[in-house]
Amino acid sequence: MNTFHLLSFLGGQEMIILLVLVLLLFGGKKIPELMRGLGRGIREFQDAKNNVSTEIRKGMNEDPKENKE
């Protein structure tokens, strides 16, 4: 069962309850900080993914005879 399938069961009332719980647990001042951290994490993950893709493409374009030197 994936996350999207679980989220499809949430209606409007459930979402409001979750938002209220998050506000109570973290407070209004901590939520922007948490979102910034989440954004940084996502950005770093995407950068790493792009770097790996670039390295794979470079490796595929290299001549195998050059690596034996």
SVG drawing of the C-alpha trace seen along z (x, -y; Angstrom):
<svg xmlns="http://www.w3.org/2000/svg" viewBox="-15 -32 63 34">
<polyline fill="none" stroke="black" stroke-width="0.4" points="0.0,0.0 1.6,-3.3 1.3,-6.7 -1.0,-8.1 -3.5,-5.3 -3.5,-6.1 -4.0,-9.8 -6.9,-9.1 -8.9,-8.1 -8.5,-11.5 -11.4,-13.9 -11.7,-17.5 -12.4,-17.0 -9.5,-14.6 -7.1,-17.0 -8.3,-19.8 -7.8,-17.6 -4.3,-16.7 -3.5,-20.4 -4.7,-21.2 -2.7,-18.4 0.5,-19.6 -0.1,-23.1 -0.6,-21.9 2.5,-19.6 5.0,-22.0 3.5,-25.4 3.1,-28.2 6.7,-29.3 8.2,-25.9 6.2,-25.0 8.0,-27.4 11.3,-26.1 10.2,-22.5 9.1,-23.3 12.4,-25.0 14.2,-21.9 12.0,-19.7 12.6,-21.9 16.3,-21.8 16.2,-18.0 14.2,-17.6 16.5,-20.0 19.6,-18.1 18.1,-14.8 17.3,-16.2 20.8,-17.6 22.3,-14.2 19.9,-12.4 21.0,-14.8 24.7,-14.3 24.3,-10.6 22.5,-10.8 25.2,-13.1 27.9,-10.7 26.1,-7.8 25.7,-9.6 29.4,-10.6 30.4,-7.0 28.3,-5.8 29.9,-8.3 33.5,-7.5 35.6,-5.3 36.4,-2.0 40.0,-2.0 40.7,-5.3 40.0,-3.7 42.7,-1.0 45.5,-3.5"/>
</svg>
